[in-house]
Amino acid sequence: MTADHTVEVVLTGELDIASAEDALRRVAEAERAAPSLLVIDLSRLTFVDSSGVRVVLVADDHARAAGRRLAIRLGRGPALRVFTALGLVDRFEVLPARDGPAPDRA
Amino acid sequence: MTTALVDAVGDRPLPLAVTATAEHVVVRANPAARNLVGDVVGRPIRAALPHPALLAALDAAYHRGDPGVVPLPAPDVVVGCLPVADGVLLLLAPADAPPDLRRRTAALHRLAAELASAANPQAIAFLVSTTAARLLGADACGVYSRTDAGALTTLHSSGWPAATAGRFTRVELRRGRPLSDAVLDGTPVWLEDAAQWRSRYPEMAPVGTSGGFQATACLPLRVRDRDLGAVVFSFLTPRPFRSDEREYLLATAALCAQALDRVRLLAAEQAARAAAERQLDRMTFLARASRLMEAPLSVEERLQRLANLAVPDFSDWCAVHLVRGDRVDEVAVAHADPAKVAFVARLQERYPPDPTAPGSAIEVSRTGRPAFFPEIPDALLVDAAVDEEHLRLIRSIGLRSAVVVPLLVRGRSLGTLTLVHAESGQRFDEVDLAFTAQLAGVAAVALDNARLYEEQRRIAQTLQDALLPAVLPDVPGVRVAARYRPQTDHLAGLHVGGDLYDVVAGDTPGTWGVVVADVCGKGPEAAARTALIRHTLRAEVGHGHGPAEVLRRLNRAMLREPGGSPLRFATAAHGRLHVDGDGATVTMASAGHPPPLVRRGGTVEAVTAPGTLLGVYPDIELTETTVRLDRGDMMVLYTDGVTEARGVNGLYGNDRLATLVATTPSPTADTLADTLLADVVGFQQGRLHDDVALLILEAMP
């Protein structure tokens, strides 16, 4: 999946208010590489809450300003559940999880 | 001194040598000694006398100040090792020495042993002026210590007429007197008979020879550069003070000087150790006090514990006063005996303290200047007493010494710390004053922090109160219950939550707006956004818009707000409630918010109305769903602080919430709210990771 101008940030463990700052720092690092496509992989998270969603919303904000593509991987676990609940799934380019099929977007 | 001693003895019969350094290098030896052991000056003694027992005795004398006697086989001598100022004085008694010489040498050894174990200057002086004087055949003896630059003080004397002894209790050092000359020059003065007294010291001769005294030896007591005083031996018969007698007298003086220096060093060392221990105690105490000041207790409890910590090790009494507005209150008082604390409390009730009394806690609190009473004279109590009875009572406390220091922070006095010595009879000194000031500093900073913390907590509380309705309106036909519990912080109480619930009257009778919202983030910005949501909703509900339209308008209001960013999005579940005679109909819209649950009897269904979160996108997608609440049905609105709660058993989750709502037996809105809150708090062992808000509507059964 990774092309020359693609940078992917893989987040693991729990993404909540405690770890959101760290995740934001990692995304900011990836942004400094000025990729044409930034991918944030949320599919391996064991927990994600609304403060974790902030990370993606901020990255999206930056991507629009920089004219860059942002894509996310949600998998079928907590990330998909939270993004669905917040009405956000349709607002992002969602890529299939690396070790599984694309999420059901029905 | 010992060098002078060996010089003085010259080539007289008693063989003497002096060693110095830990190697016991022979620095002097008189001819008699050289005849016995050869010329060893400049070399370690073991070169001449390689006997382990002798070296051990020399070590004991040099390092520990213990005298010893060692008989040697070859040459056949008995060696006395006597600690003296610069090293060790060796008295070498040949086996074939005359009995008289052997006897005197042995007596000197015994004296050295007794001096080495004497505990204080008085005991040393007593030994010298009795035992030593008898050995030397002296009829009178006085031992004097150099107490200050210009005078000597008698430590002990015996044998002189009372008038003479009385005159020498304290001796001003003045040139032209034998004792003064000996001390000031550091050399012995020998007066062999009354004629020498008269010719050399005519002014002092009447005193020196009164009572029939003839000869006098004034011997300075010195160890290195330390001038310790002098010893005087007087004789009723003329003495020629030949070399052998001088040797003996000087050796005795050297032993006396050594012993005095030893106890002086010991006393200094003990004082230094005691001071160091007191300092260590103070440091330990300060550390404990600092930790205490961080304890999660009220200010008063902390100060009371601080006071308890101070008694009885640092003072008999300890009290803390705090400035409160225009009053100064005693907030803590401690004494090892609670009965005394009670006694003083009754006393102060009967005789309230005079706020203007100088040095009182009240006065020090106001002025910020410490008051120090090293001694509390009775006159002070007399002045302070209102009447005889008062005086009797305050005298009974037995006040001795007191320190009152202000609790200062940034130049402001918050109160005072008072330490008082009473029945222990101790006195505070300057070091205690400085220590008390340090302790007051610890207490003052802790107090200041507590005050700032209290102020922040109050601001947070005020903000929080503004974000949630103080009371929910009375909705006819519907019971409403709400619960809110903020996230558990280690700075509990400083947190302003982003959860919101509200119930607002609509534009027509029987219609109401209900909302539960959750603003992402914490702190003042989240609080401002929460306030915006609350007030916008109230206004839009009042205009009669449906729930999806209200949320759209809210979204636009949030996007218009300057400083809007994806960091501050919000979710909200908003319903328009229409109450009728048989229950209520609710039209719900949700902006990314967890779906409300409806309980009908024992079943539960989620009211899903998919929608986009608020505050990020100008075009949000919202749907409306209508549900009916018949009599006894309930609707539960909540924030994700419930369903996303994590405990040791993992995620709380939708299912657990739905099951609990369904299975709670015959609840009312209130009891269900209590049950749900208790369950989610218990699930997290009482530590909430996020705010929890619940709003429950119950169609009246």
Interface residues (C-beta under 8 A of the other chain):
Chain A: D16 I17 F47 D49 S50 S51 V53 R54 L57 V58 D60 D61 A85 L86 G87 L88 D90 R91
Chain B: D518 C520 G521 K522 S565 P566 L567 F569 T571 A591 G592 H593 P594 P610 G611 T612 L613 V616 Y617 I620 E621 D640 E644 R646 L651 H689 D690
